[in-house]
Amino acid sequence: MTYEELEPKSVFSYFKKLSAIPRGSGNERAAAEFVRDTAHSLGCEAEIDASNNVLVRAKATPGCENREPIALQGHLDMVCEANRGTKHDFLRDPIELVLTGDELRANGTTLGADDGVAAAVALAVLESDQPHPALECLFTTEEETGLTGMRNFDASKLVSRRLINIDSAGEGVATVSCAGGVRSHIRFPLAFETIPDGCAVLELEITGLAGGHSGEDINLGRKNAIATAARLLWAANKADPTLCLASITGGMRDNAIPRECAAVFTASDPSAVEKAVRDMEEKLRGELVPEDKDMKVSLRPAEADTRFLKPLSDALVCLLRSLPCGVYGMSRLIPDLVETSANLAVVRAEGDCLHIVVSSRSSVESMLDDMQDRVECAAFAAGATVEHNSRYPGWEFADCSPLQELYLETWKELFGTDARAIGIHAGLECGLMKGKLPDMDMISIGPDVKNLHSPDEVLGVSSLARLYRLVCAMLEKA
């Protein structure tokens, strides 16, 4: 089957059109104009605000005029990551779609199903003769880099007090709770010295890790490339205390578990460093989950540089080893749900400092405060500074609601199985929406999407078709 033969045609057509428009976070204007212009062509009202959010309004279909209005919502932006060796300009190039059986992925890059499916489903609904109450479709921006579009959206423009967010992954579940989060930006001062005489220059590189979403995949035991590099460097430093870092770079996005990291350093005893690194590598391999089986640890000579960090090198390695990373607590209310976590997300040189980003999440506000304190303590001990920003609230778990009931009932009628209402550890725009409109009844749903925020992202084709069928049925009954 070719892509053009996929059903429903309108859904997959809109997804392909959107995939042709570069729409990384902060670069959504063209996508917003596409949505607005499409809505206008379908006879709907549509407007773009100063943050490039698009709000579309459609009148109720005949016979549904007396029903309460309802909203569909998702975000236009996508995480932009590519495999090493893949040549792709996310500011200009379209996403190249690859269909294999029931799976849709991209050629070496993230697919953008997170959250292109929301726009595809909403526009397909607007194009169809599907019965629905008065409908508001909200397409937000910069969700992946701080929920910025939703933060800036004027919620007083919404008439609806029922909202279906289409930004979850997994069939048969409706998300009704999510974690809050905060980004901590650490700036470690750089002060370089001349390379010591008689020292070798080496490069340590970690590649081949699976990575994944820093919220939804944080409990899967996958290795963090930056934390792994820090662990190897600490082992090497103990074997050769003269070890001196020149640079370290890893991670690309605060909401993605880093898959790669590289560090350049000097050592007076390269053989001792080699042995320490390989001994630690063996231990690490005994800890790997299957998804990380392709991890590669490279240690090789590097080009000499005159700029090295001693005496700050030891403090930097200690800082990277001390920063919180991974799961820090499980929910006491919802079985198997992560309550609190941190992702050591990015490390890179910026001017005269090293910029380190830690992304913390928790469904408990006091624990989010605690994670900020942990980061501050580690940074303070290393002589670094910290700024916290982009903090957003969680969405409190609710046992039931009319929209939940509608979802559970409709799923059962369509597919003959029982669906569930769950909480997740990822952040959703629903938390900010709830803060703006406390009386909003919400659920978040989506198709089967795996390996979000990585080039291994894959969308279940038949799953997206079922999602569209579900949304249409819910709107008809709403």
Secondary structure, 3 states (H helix, E strand, C coil): CCHHHCCCHHHHHHHHHHHCCCCECCCCHHHHHHHHHHHHHCCCEEEECCCCCEEEEECCCCCCCCCCCEEEEEECCECCCECCCCCCCCCCCCCCEEEECCEEEECCECCCHHHHHHHHHHHHHHHCCCCCCCEEEEEECCCCCCCHHHHHCCHHHCCCCEEEECCCCCCCEEEEEECEEEEEEEEEECCCECCCCCCEEEEEEEECCCCEECCCCHHHCCCCHHHHHHHHHHHHHHHCCCCEEEEEEECCCCCEECCCEEEEEEECCHHHHHHHHHHHHHHHHCCCCHHHCCCEEEEEECCCCCCECCCCHHHHHHHHHHCCCEEEEECCCCCCCEEEEEEEEEEEEECCEEEEEEEEEECCHHHHHHHHHHHHHHHHHHCCEEEEEEEECCECCCCCCHHHHHHHHHHHHHHCCCCEEEECCCCCHHHHHHHHCCCCEEEECCCCEECCCCCCCEEEHHHHHHHHHHHHHHHHHC
